[in-house]
Amino acid sequence: MTKQEFFARGKEYFFVKDPEKAAEYCWEHWPEDCEHIIKMASAVCRNEFLFDLPHDLEQTWEPVCFEPEGLVDWEYRPDSDPEFSYQFNRHRFFICLGQAYWLTKDETYVHHFLRLLTDWMKRIKRTPETEKTAWRILEAGFRGEYWTKAIRYFVESPLITDEVINDFYHSLVEHAEYIIEMHSPYRYISNWGVLENHGLFEIGIAMPDEERRNRYTSIAMEHLEIQAKMQILGDGVQWEQSPMYHNEVFHCFEDVLILAYRNRIPVSDSFQQAVRRMAYVDLAWQKPDGREFMMGDSDDMDLRDYLSVAAWLFQDPVLKSGGRSVLDYESVWDIGVAEAKEYEAIKAVKPEFLSAALTDSGNYYLRSGWDKDSNVLHFHCGTMGAGHGHSDKLHVDLVVRGEDVLTDSGRCTYAMDKGRFDFKNPEAHNTITVDGKYFTVCKDSWECSKLCQPVKQLHKFAGGYEFVQGGHLGYLDLPGGVFVNRKIVWIKPDLYVIMDELYSGDLHSYQQYWNLSEKGQVKLSEYHPVEEIKLPGLEAAGSPDPTIHRSGHKEEKNTGYGETIGTGAVQTADFIGEKAQARFFFLTPEAQAEILPGKIARHYNQQETRQKIRVTIKGEGFTSLLTVIQTGEAGKLPECRVKKLPVKSALKGIYYPDFMAEGLKILADDKEYVVIICHQEVNSPTDLEEADGCLGYGNVIVFDKAETDKVGTVLCW
């Protein structure tokens, strides 16, 4: 295979159509990215390897250095984590060398590309041993993309000889046949299958001979079509419940569409619609800063580049609203400058929706707006998503004024001995455990010895209020069983009511976790409600004595059900960040809150300390934890008064114990709200619920007392 034969097809069929214009565009719009790529490529020329590009799956923070101009150890593993070796053998840095070549016109980068490429092809042969390291099938898929993109940067260099191209061509064929040989049903459901067949498709496009080109692209496309149907849920989420891997699959699909369009390869409507749904998922779960939530094995990554490509592919103004105003650095090299101008011409249009319910995956996003200072709450009640999923049932993320307040812990590592479980287990998430046990039990980095069935439930978005809830069956194996349920009421724009319901027939201890952003500080204090609650008289004949009894600092009211309603002091916690503030009211009197050290990893191989709150309570039978979160601008949080209320049977004239129903009054910003939450059926045979003079029928009701004290807004029947 000669150089002329390999590059015989026109540039219009490939990525990197005009690298000279791409370099000019990037110097104009993305000079910092240009400098970074040149710096990275220059380090590679010295045999220094650091993986810190935005979409490097396993980033590193200290360079691995080999002797300059000497041989590199392609199977080098710096510690117990093999991910460096895997990343090293993907050869993403070949693309950096190619871009640096066009940014500087320096043939040095061509020389070192050839040095490393030919060394790898000569010394790293596929064997049963190397198939576990440098020739792992996933890395073969990655090289299918990176090699075929990189080689086209060097078409015009005289250093690229027929001999090099012949070896390169035959190695590509070996990669393609290996990917085809390794196909199995596992590939249909794993992101590996997408990455491998994406690589196969790009190798196919690179083939100068039509027979191999058609064979490789058709096999790859057949597999990718099935993978899109099997892996992408009806709501558009990739099933593994990790935004980072969702976007790795999304990127592969985008690449395939670009090349399929340019080569006039038919693509089914179902495949295209799956890609479009994935793009709208990115829009729905994008944080105000353009980044993704660190759910499952995800890093703190920017989504705007992938959304920009999708906006161009589908000529979609709404998707552009989630992208950049001009095409990002990396996409310009792939798509081209003319296409970048097309993208700029698309007028961005904000989505008509704000909040989003992705019910198939069990992810809900309650959003105040599309501005950079918006609030977003994410609630998860769905499947774990296999190895890349975490023990995060009922987890809540909260962004306030565009800043993280409650966050996931990230992933940090895939190595067991480097603290993998510290980031996967429930206490690393904003959820609840029972008796200190885990509802999902990790066996190793990827497998679990115990899984947990989510119980998805109805949601409601109703004007000034929004409601989500969900539960799980992870503790039914404990004595008496425990069903855990979480209800969330959002009173727009800055009040969140979270009711955790713990149904059991036995005595248990419960631990509720709130992991706070490392960019703020948390302080606990005691809160004494200043407003006295006047319990209404009991009209029903034979009703219990309404006398209020004092016990220590708490006031207690006999309900006639053998329980009391506490009305005394409770704990609060204040989180103050750079822009945002959040005040947590822990309104269950017996609950005790404490601040503990926590961890967060926004990027692989990089972790920081942060604060988390653990709220504990013991209870026999039904137990609940009621939390109110008031949010706002740091240092400007308005006064807020919060107090639990007794809920009354309006027609029987008796008070319901807490295990049946609980009420809540919130006074903030000259507003007075009453919330009623029922934990079970309470209206029998015919009745209404009453709290603080507000009457209604429903499981969850919110009253704005300035508007009405009758009916209210029912969020759950």
Legacy VTK file of the C-alpha trace (Angstrom):
# vtk DataFile Version 3.0
C-alpha trace
ASCII
DATASET POLYDATA
POINTS 717 float
0.000 0.000 0.000
1.580 3.268 -1.126
1.028 6.702 0.316
-0.658 7.814 -2.899
-3.028 4.855 -2.842
-3.926 5.280 0.816
-4.727 8.995 0.452
-6.340 8.712 -2.996
-9.857 9.562 -1.810
-10.792 13.218 -1.471
-10.618 15.128 1.799
-14.366 15.721 1.727
-14.970 12.154 2.906
-13.051 12.544 6.175
-12.462 14.636 9.251
-9.698 17.287 9.109
-10.723 18.558 5.684
-8.585 21.713 5.804
-6.153 21.690 8.750
-4.489 24.968 7.725
-7.774 26.884 7.956
-8.661 25.051 11.168
-5.367 26.199 12.697
-6.060 29.806 11.678
-9.586 29.624 13.118
-8.343 28.206 16.415
-5.586 30.783 16.780
-8.281 33.439 16.326
-10.910 31.989 18.645
-9.107 29.569 20.983
-5.499 30.761 21.490
-5.256 29.243 24.982
-6.260 25.832 23.631
-3.681 26.198 20.864
-0.947 26.950 23.382
-2.012 24.013 25.543
-1.928 21.574 22.630
1.508 22.810 21.553
2.757 22.448 25.132
1.372 18.919 25.376
2.711 17.898 21.958
6.153 19.320 22.774
6.194 17.281 25.975
5.338 14.151 23.954
8.319 14.907 21.719
10.443 14.704 24.901
8.761 11.410 25.868
6.746 13.088 28.644
3.124 12.013 28.860
0.352 13.797 30.753
-3.347 13.265 30.133
-5.164 16.465 31.002
-7.369 17.129 27.988
-11.049 17.857 28.762
-12.336 14.481 27.556
-9.460 12.255 28.605
-11.359 9.514 30.406
-8.727 8.895 33.082
-6.826 12.126 33.583
-3.396 12.352 35.205
-1.750 15.245 37.030
1.912 14.267 37.075
3.748 13.505 33.797
5.273 10.083 33.208
8.718 10.658 31.673
10.914 8.318 29.656
14.401 8.985 28.325
14.211 11.644 25.562
14.456 10.046 22.101
14.651 6.667 23.833
12.197 3.813 23.762
9.029 4.188 25.772
7.597 1.356 27.826
4.173 0.953 26.251
3.024 -1.317 29.080
4.265 0.896 31.887
1.957 1.035 34.901
2.934 3.703 37.447
1.002 2.151 40.360
-1.781 -0.305 41.071
-4.173 1.440 38.699
-3.820 0.118 35.120
-5.748 3.053 33.669
-2.564 4.967 32.776
-1.427 2.072 30.613
-4.796 1.858 28.894
-4.952 5.603 28.250
-1.340 5.611 27.073
-2.087 2.987 24.415
-5.095 4.853 23.042
-2.651 7.353 21.469
-4.850 10.428 21.765
-1.601 12.423 21.781
-1.065 11.542 18.093
-3.867 14.010 17.321
-2.135 16.629 19.474
1.056 16.131 17.464
-0.893 16.604 14.244
-2.613 19.768 15.438
0.666 21.176 16.782
2.207 20.519 13.356
-0.384 22.758 11.676
-0.368 25.354 14.455
3.416 25.797 14.121
4.342 24.249 10.723
7.196 22.541 12.578
8.194 19.171 11.083
9.501 18.122 14.506
6.007 16.991 15.405
5.852 14.783 12.306
9.175 13.182 13.227
8.003 12.252 16.714
4.629 11.036 15.472
6.449 8.642 13.166
8.931 7.676 15.872
6.201 6.673 18.307
3.834 5.154 15.755
6.433 2.953 14.081
7.892 1.915 17.440
4.466 0.802 18.673
3.674 -1.093 15.457
7.079 -2.796 15.513
7.288 -3.805 19.167
3.699 -4.205 20.400
2.296 -7.331 18.852
-1.107 -8.773 19.589
-0.739 -11.765 21.892
-2.927 -13.298 24.632
-0.823 -11.293 27.117
-0.995 -7.913 25.336
-4.739 -8.349 24.793
-4.980 -7.598 28.519
-2.857 -4.448 28.247
-1.792 -2.508 25.129
-3.978 -4.600 22.815
-7.029 -4.606 25.079
-10.016 -4.556 22.733
-11.318 -1.221 24.064
-8.013 0.470 23.255
-8.152 -0.997 19.748
-11.495 0.781 19.339
-10.069 4.071 20.567
-7.111 3.782 18.198
-9.565 3.283 15.349
-10.643 6.882 15.921
-7.372 8.472 17.012
-5.112 6.848 14.412
-7.375 7.559 11.455
-7.856 11.184 12.517
-4.169 11.725 13.297
-2.729 10.332 10.057
-4.606 12.871 7.968
-2.788 15.775 9.621
0.434 14.503 8.030
-0.705 13.836 4.464
1.466 16.569 3.004
4.612 15.855 5.007
7.483 14.309 3.016
8.431 12.355 6.147
5.405 10.120 5.629
6.747 7.378 3.343
5.222 4.470 1.460
6.804 2.077 3.952
5.175 3.824 6.913
1.792 3.908 5.215
2.007 0.244 4.243
2.676 -0.781 7.852
-0.013 1.609 9.077
-2.589 0.245 6.634
-1.959 -3.371 7.596
-2.120 -2.485 11.297
-5.502 -0.816 10.735
-6.723 -3.964 9.024
-5.503 -6.027 11.976
-7.393 -3.681 14.340
-10.585 -3.981 12.301
-10.468 -7.770 12.060
-9.742 -7.990 15.798
-12.813 -5.869 16.618
-14.995 -8.000 14.357
-13.569 -11.211 15.828
-14.254 -10.095 19.393
-17.901 -9.213 18.817
-20.300 -10.836 21.295
-23.738 -10.131 22.832
-21.892 -8.262 25.613
-21.027 -5.606 23.031
-24.691 -4.792 22.475
-25.194 -3.526 26.021
-21.737 -2.233 27.017
-20.316 1.145 26.068
-17.264 -0.904 25.008
-19.259 -2.207 22.071
-20.047 1.329 20.913
-16.442 2.484 21.308
-15.126 -0.570 19.451
-17.584 -0.362 16.560
-17.151 3.389 16.336
-13.459 2.682 15.839
-14.268 -0.014 13.286
-16.487 2.421 11.381
-13.732 5.049 11.230
-11.198 2.433 10.107
-13.663 1.429 7.408
-13.951 5.005 6.155
-10.142 5.189 6.038
-9.840 2.103 3.816
-8.821 3.035 0.253
-10.149 -0.269 -1.128
-13.907 -0.253 -1.531
-14.453 -3.892 -0.565
-12.914 -3.512 2.901
-14.491 -0.078 3.335
-17.980 -1.435 2.698
-17.453 -4.520 4.839
-16.118 -2.691 7.886
-18.615 0.176 7.791
-21.613 -2.110 7.227
-20.664 -4.459 10.075
-20.019 -1.517 12.384
-23.258 0.212 11.410
-25.278 -2.948 11.966
-23.870 -3.291 15.480
-24.212 0.417 16.283
-27.879 0.408 15.225
-28.610 -2.417 17.676
-26.544 -0.760 20.412
-28.455 2.509 20.005
-31.762 0.665 20.374
-30.581 -1.398 23.329
-28.456 1.063 25.296
-30.371 4.318 24.884
-33.468 4.395 27.069
-36.730 5.902 25.907
-35.891 9.185 27.644
-32.512 9.375 25.849
-30.217 8.410 28.746
-27.489 5.829 28.124
-28.418 3.029 30.502
-25.205 2.979 32.559
-26.364 6.022 34.565
-23.123 7.977 34.122
-23.256 11.310 32.245
-19.587 10.922 31.297
-20.115 7.553 29.634
-23.392 8.761 28.160
-21.352 11.457 26.463
-18.581 9.112 25.384
-21.224 7.043 23.571
-22.868 10.247 22.320
-19.546 11.453 20.873
-19.076 8.135 19.051
-22.547 8.361 17.551
-21.919 11.963 16.471
-18.680 10.928 14.747
-20.493 8.135 12.924
-23.218 10.509 11.716
-20.683 13.030 10.417
-18.770 10.417 8.439
-21.923 8.631 7.281
-23.316 11.880 5.883
-20.026 12.695 4.154
-19.791 9.223 2.628
-23.489 8.924 1.752
-23.908 5.878 3.980
-27.575 5.331 4.908
-28.416 5.776 8.568
-31.779 4.722 9.968
-34.166 7.281 11.353
-34.222 5.385 14.664
-30.454 5.786 15.039
-30.590 9.495 14.262
-33.456 10.012 16.703
-31.567 8.147 19.429
-28.647 10.552 18.969
-31.000 13.522 19.060
-32.613 12.246 22.277
-29.160 11.907 23.830
-28.467 15.538 22.919
-31.658 16.703 24.607
-30.719 14.722 27.711
-27.472 16.701 27.833
-29.528 19.867 27.617
-31.907 18.721 30.370
-29.171 17.807 32.836
-26.683 20.529 31.947
-25.787 22.693 34.920
-25.884 26.496 34.540
-22.095 26.533 34.065
-22.417 24.216 31.048
-21.083 21.174 32.882
-22.534 17.777 33.762
-23.570 16.411 37.146
-20.972 13.999 38.554
-23.384 11.095 38.667
-21.922 7.581 38.770
-18.459 7.343 37.237
-18.473 10.907 35.935
-16.069 13.807 36.165
-16.855 17.520 36.209
-16.892 17.849 32.397
-18.123 20.583 30.071
-20.960 19.475 27.769
-21.010 22.438 25.422
-18.719 20.985 22.758
-20.817 17.850 22.227
-24.015 19.915 22.244
-22.495 22.275 19.667
-21.769 19.378 17.319
-25.319 18.072 17.779
-26.751 21.526 17.073
-24.808 21.612 13.794
-25.702 18.027 12.849
-29.414 18.588 13.364
-29.428 22.337 12.586
-31.215 22.750 15.914
-31.375 26.241 17.500
-32.521 24.809 20.845
-29.517 22.517 21.110
-27.272 25.470 20.260
-28.566 27.229 23.384
-26.662 24.585 25.356
-23.537 24.887 23.223
-21.016 27.642 22.611
-21.526 30.751 20.524
-18.693 29.624 18.223
-17.587 26.070 17.557
-15.116 24.765 20.139
-11.447 24.072 19.461
-11.660 20.306 18.986
-14.810 20.284 16.875
-13.397 22.757 14.357
-10.625 20.303 13.469
-13.160 17.509 12.968
-15.996 19.331 11.233
-14.202 22.137 9.396
-14.127 25.911 9.230
-16.920 26.254 6.677
-19.118 24.161 8.951
-18.072 26.299 11.914
-19.423 29.312 10.032
-22.685 27.408 9.463
-22.848 26.753 13.184
-22.294 30.426 14.028
-25.208 31.333 11.774
-27.632 29.192 13.811
-29.563 31.464 16.146
-29.749 29.962 19.644
-33.254 29.538 21.058
-33.827 28.681 24.716
-35.824 25.491 25.338
-39.531 25.822 25.991
-39.168 23.492 28.980
-37.408 24.243 32.264
-37.770 21.202 34.493
-37.408 17.746 32.996
-38.590 14.301 34.079
-36.471 11.549 32.525
-38.727 8.822 33.832
-37.162 5.794 32.129
-33.812 6.404 33.812
-35.420 7.849 36.955
-33.719 11.249 36.772
-35.549 14.490 37.507
-34.241 18.033 37.053
-36.122 20.918 38.698
-34.814 24.094 37.054
-35.617 27.744 37.765
-34.288 29.072 34.435
-31.629 28.821 31.733
-29.448 31.668 33.029
-26.033 31.207 34.619
-27.384 32.059 38.075
-30.277 29.574 38.013
-31.189 26.922 40.557
-31.259 23.240 39.564
-32.178 20.256 41.749
-31.418 16.751 40.468
-33.158 13.734 42.025
-32.309 10.145 41.109
-34.536 7.114 41.572
-33.588 4.620 38.872
-31.447 1.607 38.120
-27.840 1.582 39.277
-26.440 1.239 35.757
-24.016 -1.647 36.379
-20.297 -1.081 36.984
-20.217 2.642 36.281
-23.235 3.294 38.506
-22.931 4.207 42.190
-25.008 3.468 45.297
-27.001 6.646 44.822
-30.687 5.740 45.082
-32.679 8.839 46.126
-29.595 11.048 45.773
-30.103 14.811 45.432
-27.805 17.367 43.778
-28.545 21.051 44.307
-27.180 24.012 42.355
-28.018 27.459 43.746
-27.376 30.685 41.858
-25.340 28.636 39.416
-23.072 27.217 42.136
-22.870 23.669 43.488
-24.262 23.264 47.010
-25.120 19.559 47.291
-23.021 17.348 45.041
-22.128 13.792 44.233
-18.634 12.739 45.259
-17.396 11.882 41.747
-15.391 8.713 40.977
-11.679 9.505 41.665
-10.352 6.032 40.863
-11.132 2.583 39.538
-8.525 0.951 41.804
-9.779 -0.837 44.919
-6.701 -0.015 46.994
-6.973 3.702 46.188
-10.397 4.161 47.762
-12.843 3.114 45.056
-15.591 2.363 47.600
-15.157 5.755 49.287
-16.777 7.255 46.208
-19.280 4.504 45.334
-20.920 3.746 48.688
-24.119 5.490 49.879
-22.504 7.871 52.378
-20.698 9.525 49.451
-24.145 10.511 48.146
-27.015 12.587 49.482
-29.220 9.708 50.501
-30.185 7.533 53.488
-28.853 4.354 55.066
-30.442 2.066 57.643
-28.519 0.653 60.614
-25.312 1.759 58.919
-25.832 -0.903 56.249
-25.788 -0.387 52.493
-28.779 -0.863 50.210
-26.319 -1.725 47.419
-23.190 -3.659 48.358
-20.123 -3.414 46.137
-18.151 -6.614 45.654
-15.222 -5.034 43.811
-14.640 -2.087 41.488
-17.328 -3.255 39.073
-19.574 -5.928 40.568
-22.089 -5.909 43.416
-23.037 -8.675 45.818
-26.375 -6.968 46.500
-28.501 -4.782 44.238
-31.456 -2.582 45.073
-34.782 -2.250 43.241
-35.921 1.368 42.740
-39.591 2.227 43.151
-40.355 4.980 40.657
-43.369 7.148 41.411
-45.373 9.962 39.905
-44.094 13.518 39.668
-45.947 16.774 39.114
-44.842 20.154 37.771
-47.594 22.613 38.751
-46.807 26.263 38.164
-45.305 27.685 41.340
-44.641 24.259 42.849
-43.001 21.068 41.637
-42.944 17.619 43.187
-40.942 14.425 42.759
-40.735 11.280 44.828
-39.265 7.807 44.758
-38.319 4.898 46.961
-36.403 1.637 46.968
-36.540 -1.905 48.333
-32.912 -2.197 49.419
-33.702 -2.801 53.085
-36.508 -5.333 52.948
-33.993 -7.945 54.144
-33.665 -6.240 57.558
-35.805 -7.247 60.565
-39.309 -5.955 60.005
-38.225 -4.735 56.563
-37.717 -1.067 55.743
-39.205 0.740 52.754
-37.393 4.020 52.137
-39.281 6.788 50.330
-38.270 10.391 49.588
-40.684 13.204 48.714
-39.413 16.548 47.451
-41.542 19.694 47.194
-40.055 22.712 45.469
-41.716 26.012 46.368
-40.304 28.298 43.704
-37.823 29.771 43.552
-35.815 29.115 46.715
-37.541 26.710 49.114
-37.159 22.927 49.055
-39.045 20.587 51.380
-37.613 17.064 51.629
-39.566 14.423 53.504
-37.878 11.070 54.035
-40.349 8.341 54.958
-39.068 5.128 56.562
-41.695 2.408 56.786
-40.829 -0.531 59.041
-42.253 -2.906 61.599
-39.149 -2.886 63.782
-36.636 -0.666 65.578
-33.886 0.808 63.380
-31.384 3.629 63.240
-31.310 5.870 60.181
-28.513 7.971 58.721
-29.221 10.827 56.316
-26.252 12.309 54.394
-25.751 15.750 52.869
-22.454 16.144 50.975
-21.612 19.821 50.457
-19.448 21.480 47.824
-15.781 21.887 48.714
-16.041 25.548 47.677
-18.081 26.516 50.723
-18.183 26.203 54.500
-20.836 24.696 56.762
-21.835 25.660 60.300
-24.372 23.962 62.581
-26.527 25.851 65.065
-29.692 25.470 67.119
-32.889 27.042 65.832
-35.705 28.263 68.059
-38.842 29.042 66.084
-40.019 32.511 67.114
-43.627 31.963 66.155
-45.770 30.085 68.628
-48.168 27.586 67.090
-51.696 27.994 68.363
-53.308 24.587 68.292
-56.963 24.889 67.246
-59.593 23.643 69.636
-60.871 20.121 69.361
-64.545 20.229 68.507
-65.243 16.520 68.211
-66.958 14.944 71.176
-64.778 12.612 73.176
-61.556 13.974 71.655
-58.321 13.872 73.665
-57.408 16.532 76.169
-55.809 19.365 74.155
-53.548 20.452 77.004
-50.001 21.379 75.901
-47.331 19.740 78.061
-43.740 20.913 78.442
-40.858 18.446 78.507
-37.407 20.020 78.733
-37.058 22.573 75.913
-39.772 20.915 73.803
-43.484 21.563 73.826
-45.546 18.426 73.297
-49.186 17.941 72.344
-51.094 14.746 73.102
-52.790 13.471 69.945
-54.896 10.705 71.297
-52.828 8.137 69.343
-50.225 7.558 72.064
-47.743 9.991 70.458
-46.726 13.611 70.862
-46.024 16.447 68.446
-42.796 18.297 69.175
-42.779 22.079 68.741
-39.423 23.058 70.255
-35.849 23.827 69.160
-34.253 22.028 66.216
-30.907 22.157 64.431
-29.975 24.150 61.356
-26.928 24.186 59.101
-25.709 27.080 56.984
-23.685 26.523 53.838
-22.022 29.641 52.450
-20.291 29.359 49.101
-18.744 31.852 46.724
-22.106 32.998 45.334
-24.728 30.846 47.003
-26.068 30.250 50.466
-28.296 27.453 51.720
-29.851 27.023 55.147
-30.944 23.544 56.190
-33.690 23.222 58.811
-33.708 19.727 60.339
-37.223 19.764 61.725
-37.546 16.301 63.238
-36.888 17.025 66.932
-35.232 13.708 67.815
-32.796 13.891 64.891
-29.183 14.830 65.567
-26.970 16.481 62.945
-23.169 16.493 62.911
-20.503 17.696 60.501
-18.055 15.074 59.227
-15.146 15.172 56.766
-15.960 14.058 53.244
-14.277 13.645 49.871
-14.950 14.929 46.379
-13.185 14.121 43.096
-14.094 16.386 40.207
-11.482 14.658 38.062
-9.916 11.217 37.903
-6.862 10.820 40.159
-7.634 14.070 41.970
-9.545 14.337 45.243
-10.187 17.065 47.800
-11.660 17.181 51.280
-15.032 18.738 51.936
-17.706 18.774 54.615
-20.754 16.589 54.887
-23.604 16.468 57.348
-24.919 13.256 58.849
-28.347 13.349 60.465
-29.181 10.349 62.651
-32.371 9.163 64.285
-33.720 5.985 65.839
-37.283 4.898 65.440
-39.570 1.945 65.913
-42.193 1.438 63.261
-42.711 4.379 60.909
-40.069 7.125 61.172
-39.681 10.315 59.171
-37.058 13.007 58.654
-38.301 16.437 57.583
-35.821 18.891 56.076
-36.377 22.355 54.635
-33.660 23.988 52.532
-33.823 27.744 52.008
-31.533 29.022 49.256
-30.365 32.374 47.961
-27.466 34.672 47.318
-24.543 34.396 49.740
-24.850 36.887 52.565
-28.293 38.036 51.460
-30.508 35.215 52.633
-33.804 36.736 53.820
-35.269 35.843 57.190
-37.080 32.529 57.109
-39.178 31.026 59.875
-40.052 27.353 59.707
-42.092 25.213 62.045
-43.740 21.815 62.108
-47.527 21.842 62.363
-49.982 19.251 63.608
-52.372 17.959 60.964
-55.992 17.607 61.990
-58.929 15.590 60.765
-61.237 18.470 59.895
-64.452 16.509 60.354
-63.506 14.192 63.229
-61.709 16.936 65.122
-58.718 14.765 66.081
-55.018 15.265 65.404
-53.118 12.774 63.305
-49.884 11.412 64.751
-46.708 11.957 62.769
-46.798 8.431 61.361
-50.012 9.404 59.547
-49.481 13.018 58.486
-47.211 15.989 59.137
-47.619 19.691 58.490
-45.231 22.541 57.993
-45.392 26.330 58.019
-42.816 28.459 56.204
-42.683 32.266 56.408
-40.195 33.843 53.994
-40.088 36.882 51.710
-43.450 38.091 53.013
-44.963 34.772 51.987
-46.682 32.279 54.252
-46.893 28.685 53.089
-48.481 25.663 54.700
-47.526 22.187 53.497
-49.383 18.987 54.397
-47.747 15.609 53.735
-49.620 12.388 54.448
-47.677 9.183 54.949
-50.724 6.943 54.519
-54.469 7.090 53.854
-56.014 9.325 56.514
-59.457 10.266 55.188
-61.980 7.659 56.254
-64.838 7.480 55.572
-65.209 11.109 54.383
-62.859 13.784 55.622
-60.517 16.685 54.926
-57.061 17.458 56.254
-56.498 20.670 58.169
-53.308 22.445 59.253
-53.149 25.999 60.561
-56.676 26.594 59.290
-55.917 25.329 55.766
-58.324 22.693 54.440
-57.672 20.286 51.579
-57.737 16.731 50.268
-54.627 14.992 48.980
-51.396 13.236 49.904
-49.203 16.322 49.399
-50.763 19.797 49.435
-49.225 23.290 49.391
-51.130 26.416 50.431
-50.051 29.987 49.774
-52.052 31.577 52.569
-52.137 34.948 50.849
-54.158 33.325 48.076
-56.281 30.659 49.752
-56.751 28.438 52.774
-59.038 26.054 50.893
-58.127 23.274 48.418
-54.493 24.398 47.891
-52.265 22.970 45.174
-52.346 19.181 45.300
-49.032 17.705 44.155
-49.857 14.084 44.915
-53.292 12.504 45.420
LINES 1 718
717 0 1 2 3 4 5 6 7 8 9 10 11 12 13 14 15 16 17 18 19 20 21 22 23 24 25 26 27 28 29 30 31 32 33 34 35 36 37 38 39 40 41 42 43 44 45 46 47 48 49 50 51 52 53 54 55 56 57 58 59 60 61 62 63 64 65 66 67 68 69 70 71 72 73 74 75 76 77 78 79 80 81 82 83 84 85 86 87 88 89 90 91 92 93 94 95 96 97 98 99 100 101 102 103 104 105 106 107 108 109 110 111 112 113 114 115 116 117 118 119 120 121 122 123 124 125 126 127 128 129 130 131 132 133 134 135 136 137 138 139 140 141 142 143 144 145 146 147 148 149 150 151 152 153 154 155 156 157 158 159 160 161 162 163 164 165 166 167 168 169 170 171 172 173 174 175 176 177 178 179 180 181 182 183 184 185 186 187 188 189 190 191 192 193 194 195 196 197 198 199 200 201 202 203 204 205 206 207 208 209 210 211 212 213 214 215 216 217 218 219 220 221 222 223 224 225 226 227 228 229 230 231 232 233 234 235 236 237 238 239 240 241 242 243 244 245 246 247 248 249 250 251 252 253 254 255 256 257 258 259 260 261 262 263 264 265 266 267 268 269 270 271 272 273 274 275 276 277 278 279 280 281 282 283 284 285 286 287 288 289 290 291 292 293 294 295 296 297 298 299 300 301 302 303 304 305 306 307 308 309 310 311 312 313 314 315 316 317 318 319 320 321 322 323 324 325 326 327 328 329 330 331 332 333 334 335 336 337 338 339 340 341 342 343 344 345 346 347 348 349 350 351 352 353 354 355 356 357 358 359 360 361 362 363 364 365 366 367 368 369 370 371 372 373 374 375 376 377 378 379 380 381 382 383 384 385 386 387 388 389 390 391 392 393 394 395 396 397 398 399 400 401 402 403 404 405 406 407 408 409 410 411 412 413 414 415 416 417 418 419 420 421 422 423 424 425 426 427 428 429 430 431 432 433 434 435 436 437 438 439 440 441 442 443 444 445 446 447 448 449 450 451 452 453 454 455 456 457 458 459 460 461 462 463 464 465 466 467 468 469 470 471 472 473 474 475 476 477 478 479 480 481 482 483 484 485 486 487 488 489 490 491 492 493 494 495 496 497 498 499 500 501 502 503 504 505 506 507 508 509 510 511 512 513 514 515 516 517 518 519 520 521 522 523 524 525 526 527 528 529 530 531 532 533 534 535 536 537 538 539 540 541 542 543 544 545 546 547 548 549 550 551 552 553 554 555 556 557 558 559 560 561 562 563 564 565 566 567 568 569 570 571 572 573 574 575 576 577 578 579 580 581 582 583 584 585 586 587 588 589 590 591 592 593 594 595 596 597 598 599 600 601 602 603 604 605 606 607 608 609 610 611 612 613 614 615 616 617 618 619 620 621 622 623 624 625 626 627 628 629 630 631 632 633 634 635 636 637 638 639 640 641 642 643 644 645 646 647 648 649 650 651 652 653 654 655 656 657 658 659 660 661 662 663 664 665 666 667 668 669 670 671 672 673 674 675 676 677 678 679 680 681 682 683 684 685 686 687 688 689 690 691 692 693 694 695 696 697 698 699 700 701 702 703 704 705 706 707 708 709 710 711 712 713 714 715 716
